[in-house]
Amino acid sequence: MKTRARILSASVVLSTMLFAATADAAEEFTSGYGALDVFDGQAFVGLPLAVKSWLVFMLLTFAAGLLFARKHPIARWATGGIVVSMLTGHAVFQALGLPMLSGSIAICHVVCWTPALVLLLIKRPFFDRDEGRWFRIWSAVMTCVILISFVFDIRDAAIYIRHFSE
């Protein structure tokens, strides 16, 4: 139980650090996790436990890619995709004069994670018996994580684009 509480506490701190800058760019928007809300520490705290757990699992899956990045280009694409989305998203949307909201985070995910997903689906390392067992497991989980995330990210990205293109 203590471990779970520590993970959730660390997740809150991490999400606050990652998304704190979004509040400055979107003063007229409320804190929340809808496509047109500012996703900040307050929004993270308000998430249902299942969604918080999913976000932690997702981040851990991407981070586990570092274990395979030296030998496997697909792992480099996956870990690079999340790093690029986290480091450049705010700057890109600020340069475009657009607020950094949950929908813009979704756009960053779709743009930056698609190369890894395409490689995972084309090469299907999770079926390759020549690969190590742990890499096969990670690649299968990573594929599922991106696909599940895209179900929500594509919807939120479309809402964001529709709202700001009118």
Secondary structure, 3 states (H helix, E strand, C coil): CHHHHHHHHHHHHHHHHHHCCHHHHCCCCCECCCCCCECCHHHHHCCCHHHHHHHHHHHHHHHHHHHCCCCCHHHHHHHHHHHHHHHHHHHHHHHCCCCCCHHHHHHHHHHHHHHHHHHHHHHCHHHCCCCCHHHHHHHHHHHHHHHHHHHHHHHHHHHHHHHHHC
